[in-house]
């Protein structure tokens, strides 16, 4: 599986909250974020959908 990188901006308060949660759960930030994403419902993207399709970066 190809690994992708995601850079996000967080306030100091949120970053510290995430770090504390990760330490308490003995999980990495990546694992916590992946676990959260896995809880999101699947989206049906059809021809009439207003949801934008993912953009493939050109490298």
N, C-alpha and C positions, 0 to 999 in steps of 0.2 A: 504494500500500500504506500502510495506517495504521501509524504508528510508536507503539509503547507504551514506557512507562518502567518500569524494574525497579530498585528500590533493594535492595541487599543489604548485610549486615554481614560484614566480613572483619577478621581480625586484621591488625595492622600488618605482620607477617611475610608473610602471604599477599598483601596488597595490594602490598607492595614486590616480591614475587616476580612478580606479574602485570605490574606496571609494567616491570620489567627485561625480562621475556619479550617484552612488546609492543615495547619499544624495540629489542631485538635483532632481532625479526622485522619491524620497521618496519610494524606494524599497530596499529590502535586497539584499546582494550579491548573495544569493541562488536564489532569484527570477530572477535577471538579467541573471544569467548563465542559469537557466532553460529556460527562454524566448529565449535566444540565441540558445540553443540546439534544441528547438522546431522549429526554423526556418530552421534547416539543412534539406536537402532533404533525403528522405528515400533511403536506399541502398538495392538493390536486391542481396542477397547472394545465389548463386546457387552452383551446384556441381562443376562447372568449374571456380568458382571465385577464385581470388588470395587474396581476402579480408579475413583476419583471423577472425575466429569466436570468440565471447566473451569467456573469460575464467571464469569458475565458481570457485570462491575461496573455498577452503576446510576449514571449520571452526570447 
